[in-house]
Structures are given as structure tokens and as C-alpha cells.
């Protein structure tokens, strides 16, 4: 039972870390996505 609890705790920490990383990645991705969108649209107007 003790092993299960410790495993569960490490799983929770892992999930928490993954969620935090995903959140940071989403924020960075959204920022670059908007920048790329502006670049693509300006490029589309040029051609």
C-alpha cells in the first residue's frame, strides 16, 4: 500500500509538471502563432 501511495504521488507530480510545461508551451505557441499569422498574411499580400 505504501508503494502505491508513493507511486501515486510521483504520478501526480509528473502530471503537474507536464501540465505546467504544456501551459507554458501553449502560451509560447500562441504568441508565435499570432506572429506567424501576421507574417503569413503580409507575405500573402505581397505575392
HTML snippet that shows the backbone in 3Dmol.js (N, CA, C, O; Angstrom):
<script src="https://3Dmol.org/build/3Dmol-min.js"></script>
<div id="view" style="width:600px;height:400px;position:relative"></div>
<script>
const pdb = `
ATOM      1  N   UNK A   1       0.832  -1.197   0.000  1.00  0.00           N
ATOM      2  CA  UNK A   1       0.000   0.000   0.000  1.00  0.00           C
ATOM      3  C   UNK A   1       0.876   1.261   0.000  1.00  0.00           C
ATOM      4  O   UNK A   1       0.569   2.254  -0.659  1.00  0.00           O
ATOM      5  N   UNK A   2       1.962   1.189   0.751  1.00  0.00           N
ATOM      6  CA  UNK A   2       2.861   2.343   0.805  1.00  0.00           C
ATOM      7  C   UNK A   2       3.459   2.622  -0.573  1.00  0.00           C
ATOM      8  O   UNK A   2       3.620   3.774  -0.974  1.00  0.00           O
ATOM      9  N   UNK A   3       3.786   1.544  -1.289  1.00  0.00           N
ATOM     10  CA  UNK A   3       4.351   1.710  -2.618  1.00  0.00           C
ATOM     11  C   UNK A   3       3.350   2.382  -3.545  1.00  0.00           C
ATOM     12  O   UNK A   3       3.700   3.254  -4.341  1.00  0.00           O
ATOM     13  N   UNK A   4       2.101   1.958  -3.425  1.00  0.00           N
ATOM     14  CA  UNK A   4       1.054   2.538  -4.265  1.00  0.00           C
ATOM     15  C   UNK A   4       0.928   4.040  -4.010  1.00  0.00           C
ATOM     16  O   UNK A   4       0.781   4.832  -4.941  1.00  0.00           O
ATOM     17  N   UNK A   5       0.988   4.411  -2.738  1.00  0.00           N
ATOM     18  CA  UNK A   5       0.842   5.825  -2.379  1.00  0.00           C
ATOM     19  C   UNK A   5       1.994   6.654  -2.935  1.00  0.00           C
ATOM     20  O   UNK A   5       1.774   7.727  -3.495  1.00  0.00           O
ATOM     21  N   UNK A   6       3.210   6.164  -2.783  1.00  0.00           N
ATOM     22  CA  UNK A   6       4.368   6.907  -3.273  1.00  0.00           C
ATOM     23  C   UNK A   6       4.336   6.997  -4.797  1.00  0.00           C
ATOM     24  O   UNK A   6       4.687   8.028  -5.372  1.00  0.00           O
ATOM     25  N   UNK A   7       3.912   5.911  -5.449  1.00  0.00           N
ATOM     26  CA  UNK A   7       3.803   5.923  -6.904  1.00  0.00           C
ATOM     27  C   UNK A   7       2.756   6.933  -7.334  1.00  0.00           C
ATOM     28  O   UNK A   7       2.947   7.684  -8.290  1.00  0.00           O
ATOM     29  N   UNK A   8       1.652   6.936  -6.613  1.00  0.00           N
ATOM     30  CA  UNK A   8       0.569   7.860  -6.928  1.00  0.00           C
ATOM     31  C   UNK A   8       1.036   9.305  -6.787  1.00  0.00           C
ATOM     32  O   UNK A   8       0.689  10.159  -7.603  1.00  0.00           O
ATOM     33  N   UNK A   9       1.824   9.571  -5.751  1.00  0.00           N
ATOM     34  CA  UNK A   9       2.331  10.925  -5.518  1.00  0.00           C
ATOM     35  C   UNK A   9       3.267  11.347  -6.640  1.00  0.00           C
ATOM     36  O   UNK A   9       3.184  12.475  -7.125  1.00  0.00           O
ATOM     37  N   UNK A  10       4.153  10.455  -7.055  1.00  0.00           N
ATOM     38  CA  UNK A  10       5.082  10.787  -8.128  1.00  0.00           C
ATOM     39  C   UNK A  10       4.323  10.990  -9.434  1.00  0.00           C
ATOM     40  O   UNK A  10       4.681  11.849 -10.241  1.00  0.00           O
ATOM     41  N   UNK A  11       3.276  10.198  -9.639  1.00  0.00           N
ATOM     42  CA  UNK A  11       2.442  10.364 -10.824  1.00  0.00           C
ATOM     43  C   UNK A  11       1.806  11.753 -10.826  1.00  0.00           C
ATOM     44  O   UNK A  11       1.758  12.432 -11.853  1.00  0.00           O
ATOM     45  N   UNK A  12       1.324  12.155  -9.662  1.00  0.00           N
ATOM     46  CA  UNK A  12       0.700  13.470  -9.541  1.00  0.00           C
ATOM     47  C   UNK A  12       1.694  14.579  -9.850  1.00  0.00           C
ATOM     48  O   UNK A  12       1.370  15.547 -10.537  1.00  0.00           O
ATOM     49  N   UNK A  13       2.914  14.424  -9.331  1.00  0.00           N
ATOM     50  CA  UNK A  13       3.952  15.421  -9.592  1.00  0.00           C
ATOM     51  C   UNK A  13       4.271  15.475 -11.081  1.00  0.00           C
ATOM     52  O   UNK A  13       4.467  16.547 -11.655  1.00  0.00           O
ATOM     53  N   UNK A  14       4.318  14.298 -11.688  1.00  0.00           N
ATOM     54  CA  UNK A  14       4.608  14.217 -13.114  1.00  0.00           C
ATOM     55  C   UNK A  14       3.524  14.918 -13.919  1.00  0.00           C
ATOM     56  O   UNK A  14       3.804  15.689 -14.837  1.00  0.00           O
ATOM     57  N   UNK A  15       2.284  14.633 -13.552  1.00  0.00           N
ATOM     58  CA  UNK A  15       1.149  15.247 -14.250  1.00  0.00           C
ATOM     59  C   UNK A  15       1.189  16.763 -14.077  1.00  0.00           C
ATOM     60  O   UNK A  15       0.944  17.521 -15.016  1.00  0.00           O
ATOM     61  N   UNK A  16       1.504  17.182 -12.858  1.00  0.00           N
ATOM     62  CA  UNK A  16       1.570  18.615 -12.565  1.00  0.00           C
ATOM     63  C   UNK A  16       2.649  19.296 -13.395  1.00  0.00           C
ATOM     64  O   UNK A  16       2.436  20.377 -13.943  1.00  0.00           O
ATOM     65  N   UNK A  17       3.806  18.655 -13.480  1.00  0.00           N
ATOM     66  CA  UNK A  17       4.913  19.210 -14.254  1.00  0.00           C
ATOM     67  C   UNK A  17       4.553  19.259 -15.732  1.00  0.00           C
ATOM     68  O   UNK A  17       4.837  20.241 -16.417  1.00  0.00           O
ATOM     69  N   UNK A  18       3.926  18.194 -16.215  1.00  0.00           N
ATOM     70  CA  UNK A  18       3.523  18.138 -17.614  1.00  0.00           C
ATOM     71  C   UNK A  18       2.507  19.221 -17.925  1.00  0.00           C
ATOM     72  O   UNK A  18       2.581  19.877 -18.964  1.00  0.00           O
ATOM     73  N   UNK A  19       1.552  19.405 -17.012  1.00  0.00           N
ATOM     74  CA  UNK A  19       0.528  20.426 -17.212  1.00  0.00           C
ATOM     75  C   UNK A  19       1.156  21.813 -17.259  1.00  0.00           C
ATOM     76  O   UNK A  19       0.783  22.645 -18.086  1.00  0.00           O
ATOM     77  N   UNK A  20       2.114  22.054 -16.364  1.00  0.00           N
ATOM     78  CA  UNK A  20       2.791  23.352 -16.338  1.00  0.00           C
ATOM     79  C   UNK A  20       3.552  23.573 -17.632  1.00  0.00           C
ATOM     80  O   UNK A  20       3.494  24.657 -18.213  1.00  0.00           O
ATOM     81  N   UNK A  21       4.271  22.545 -18.089  1.00  0.00           N
ATOM     82  CA  UNK A  21       5.023  22.646 -19.335  1.00  0.00           C
ATOM     83  C   UNK A  21       4.089  22.900 -20.506  1.00  0.00           C
ATOM     84  O   UNK A  21       4.361  23.744 -21.360  1.00  0.00           O
ATOM     85  N   UNK A  22       2.986  22.162 -20.538  1.00  0.00           N
ATOM     86  CA  UNK A  22       2.010  22.342 -21.609  1.00  0.00           C
ATOM     87  C   UNK A  22       1.467  23.763 -21.607  1.00  0.00           C
ATOM     88  O   UNK A  22       1.306  24.380 -22.660  1.00  0.00           O
ATOM     89  N   UNK A  23       1.187  24.275 -20.409  1.00  0.00           N
ATOM     90  CA  UNK A  23       0.649  25.627 -20.287  1.00  0.00           C
ATOM     91  C   UNK A  23       1.636  26.659 -20.832  1.00  0.00           C
ATOM     92  O   UNK A  23       1.261  27.578 -21.561  1.00  0.00           O
ATOM     93  N   UNK A  24       2.917  26.483 -20.459  1.00  0.00           N
ATOM     94  CA  UNK A  24       3.958  27.401 -20.937  1.00  0.00           C
ATOM     95  C   UNK A  24       4.101  27.276 -22.452  1.00  0.00           C
ATOM     96  O   UNK A  24       4.200  28.278 -23.160  1.00  0.00           O
ATOM     97  N   UNK A  25       4.110  26.035 -22.938  1.00  0.00           N
ATOM     98  CA  UNK A  25       4.232  25.807 -24.371  1.00  0.00           C
ATOM     99  C   UNK A  25       3.060  26.413 -25.120  1.00  0.00           C
ATOM    100  O   UNK A  25       3.236  27.006 -26.185  1.00  0.00           O
ATOM    101  N   UNK A  26       1.858  26.266 -24.564  1.00  0.00           N
ATOM    102  CA  UNK A  26       0.673  26.828 -25.206  1.00  0.00           C
ATOM    103  C   UNK A  26       0.787  28.346 -25.311  1.00  0.00           C
ATOM    104  O   UNK A  26       0.444  28.928 -26.340  1.00  0.00           O
ATOM    105  N   UNK A  27       1.267  28.982 -24.252  1.00  0.00           N
ATOM    106  CA  UNK A  27       1.411  30.439 -24.263  1.00  0.00           C
ATOM    107  C   UNK A  27       2.443  30.864 -25.297  1.00  0.00           C
ATOM    108  O   UNK A  27       2.224  31.814 -26.047  1.00  0.00           O
ATOM    109  N   UNK A  28       3.574  30.155 -25.336  1.00  0.00           N
ATOM    110  CA  UNK A  28       4.619  30.466 -26.305  1.00  0.00           C
ATOM    111  C   UNK A  28       4.119  30.196 -27.715  1.00  0.00           C
ATOM    112  O   UNK A  28       4.329  31.002 -28.621  1.00  0.00           O
ATOM    113  N   UNK A  29       3.457  29.058 -27.895  1.00  0.00           N
ATOM    114  CA  UNK A  29       2.949  28.674 -29.208  1.00  0.00           C
ATOM    115  C   UNK A  29       1.922  29.679 -29.701  1.00  0.00           C
ATOM    116  O   UNK A  29       1.932  30.062 -30.871  1.00  0.00           O
ATOM    117  N   UNK A  30       1.029  30.109 -28.804  1.00  0.00           N
ATOM    118  CA  UNK A  30       0.006  31.078 -29.192  1.00  0.00           C
ATOM    119  C   UNK A  30       0.660  32.382 -29.624  1.00  0.00           C
ATOM    120  O   UNK A  30       0.237  32.997 -30.603  1.00  0.00           O
ATOM    121  N   UNK A  31       1.684  32.804 -28.902  1.00  0.00           N
ATOM    122  CA  UNK A  31       2.385  34.035 -29.245  1.00  0.00           C
ATOM    123  C   UNK A  31       3.057  33.934 -30.601  1.00  0.00           C
ATOM    124  O   UNK A  31       2.931  34.844 -31.421  1.00  0.00           O
ATOM    125  N   UNK A  32       3.770  32.844 -30.853  1.00  0.00           N
ATOM    126  CA  UNK A  32       4.446  32.662 -32.132  1.00  0.00           C
ATOM    127  C   UNK A  32       3.425  32.442 -33.236  1.00  0.00           C
ATOM    128  O   UNK A  32       3.641  32.840 -34.380  1.00  0.00           O
ATOM    129  N   UNK A  33       2.312  31.805 -32.888  1.00  0.00           N
ATOM    130  CA  UNK A  33       1.272  31.548 -33.885  1.00  0.00           C
ATOM    131  C   UNK A  33       0.716  32.861 -34.414  1.00  0.00           C
ATOM    132  O   UNK A  33       0.536  33.018 -35.622  1.00  0.00           O
ATOM    133  N   UNK A  34       0.445  33.799 -33.522  1.00  0.00           N
ATOM    134  CA  UNK A  34      -0.085  35.093 -33.939  1.00  0.00           C
ATOM    135  C   UNK A  34       0.950  35.845 -34.769  1.00  0.00           C
ATOM    136  O   UNK A  34       0.607  36.504 -35.750  1.00  0.00           O
ATOM    137  N   UNK A  35       2.220  35.745 -34.371  1.00  0.00           N
ATOM    138  CA  UNK A  35       3.286  36.404 -35.114  1.00  0.00           C
ATOM    139  C   UNK A  35       3.410  35.797 -36.503  1.00  0.00           C
ATOM    140  O   UNK A  35       3.527  36.518 -37.493  1.00  0.00           O
ATOM    141  N   UNK A  36       3.385  34.469 -36.576  1.00  0.00           N
ATOM    142  CA  UNK A  36       3.470  33.784 -37.859  1.00  0.00           C
ATOM    143  C   UNK A  36       2.275  34.129 -38.730  1.00  0.00           C
ATOM    144  O   UNK A  36       2.414  34.301 -39.941  1.00  0.00           O
ATOM    145  N   UNK A  37       1.109  34.230 -38.121  1.00  0.00           N
ATOM    146  CA  UNK A  37      -0.105  34.558 -38.855  1.00  0.00           C
ATOM    147  C   UNK A  37       0.042  35.930 -39.500  1.00  0.00           C
ATOM    148  O   UNK A  37      -0.336  36.117 -40.656  1.00  0.00           O
ATOM    149  N   UNK A  38       0.587  36.885 -38.764  1.00  0.00           N
ATOM    150  CA  UNK A  38       0.799  38.230 -39.295  1.00  0.00           C
ATOM    151  C   UNK A  38       1.810  38.192 -40.434  1.00  0.00           C
ATOM    152  O   UNK A  38       1.626  38.857 -41.454  1.00  0.00           O
ATOM    153  N   UNK A  39       2.882  37.413 -40.262  1.00  0.00           N
ATOM    154  CA  UNK A  39       3.901  37.294 -41.298  1.00  0.00           C
ATOM    155  C   UNK A  39       3.333  36.643 -42.546  1.00  0.00           C
ATOM    156  O   UNK A  39       3.597  37.084 -43.664  1.00  0.00           O
ATOM    157  N   UNK A  40       2.546  35.586 -42.346  1.00  0.00           N
ATOM    158  CA  UNK A  40       1.965  34.864 -43.477  1.00  0.00           C
ATOM    159  C   UNK A  40       0.992  35.757 -44.233  1.00  0.00           C
ATOM    160  O   UNK A  40       0.995  35.774 -45.464  1.00  0.00           O
ATOM    161  N   UNK A  41       0.161  36.498 -43.509  1.00  0.00           N
ATOM    162  CA  UNK A  41      -0.824  37.348 -44.169  1.00  0.00           C
ATOM    163  C   UNK A  41      -0.133  38.479 -44.933  1.00  0.00           C
ATOM    164  O   UNK A  41      -0.559  38.826 -46.035  1.00  0.00           O
ATOM    165  N   UNK A  42       0.930  39.057 -44.361  1.00  0.00           N
ATOM    166  CA  UNK A  42       1.655  40.121 -45.052  1.00  0.00           C
ATOM    167  C   UNK A  42       2.372  39.547 -46.273  1.00  0.00           C
ATOM    168  O   UNK A  42       2.470  40.202 -47.310  1.00  0.00           O
ATOM    169  N   UNK A  43       2.868  38.325 -46.140  1.00  0.00           N
ATOM    170  CA  UNK A  43       3.524  37.649 -47.265  1.00  0.00           C
ATOM    171  C   UNK A  43       2.513  37.364 -48.368  1.00  0.00           C
ATOM    172  O   UNK A  43       2.824  37.482 -49.554  1.00  0.00           O
ATOM    173  N   UNK A  44       1.300  36.988 -47.967  1.00  0.00           N
ATOM    174  CA  UNK A  44       0.247  36.693 -48.933  1.00  0.00           C
ATOM    175  C   UNK A  44      -0.141  37.962 -49.688  1.00  0.00           C
ATOM    176  O   UNK A  44      -0.455  37.902 -50.877  1.00  0.00           O
ATOM    177  N   UNK A  45      -0.121  39.097 -49.016  1.00  0.00           N
ATOM    178  CA  UNK A  45      -0.464  40.358 -49.677  1.00  0.00           C
ATOM    179  C   UNK A  45       0.618  40.761 -50.673  1.00  0.00           C
ATOM    180  O   UNK A  45       0.326  41.373 -51.701  1.00  0.00           O
ATOM    181  N   UNK A  46       1.866  40.417 -50.364  1.00  0.00           N
ATOM    182  CA  UNK A  46       2.979  40.781 -51.235  1.00  0.00           C
ATOM    183  C   UNK A  46       2.927  40.016 -52.549  1.00  0.00           C
ATOM    184  O   UNK A  46       3.246  40.579 -53.596  1.00  0.00           O
ATOM    185  N   UNK A  47       2.534  38.750 -52.520  1.00  0.00           N
ATOM    186  CA  UNK A  47       2.552  37.931 -53.733  1.00  0.00           C
ATOM    187  C   UNK A  47       1.270  38.067 -54.530  1.00  0.00           C
ATOM    188  O   UNK A  47       1.127  37.441 -55.580  1.00  0.00           O
TER     189      UNK A  47
END
`;
const viewer = $3Dmol.createViewer("view");
viewer.addModel(pdb, "pdb");
viewer.setStyle({}, {cartoon: {color: "spectrum"}});
viewer.zoomTo();
viewer.render();
</script>
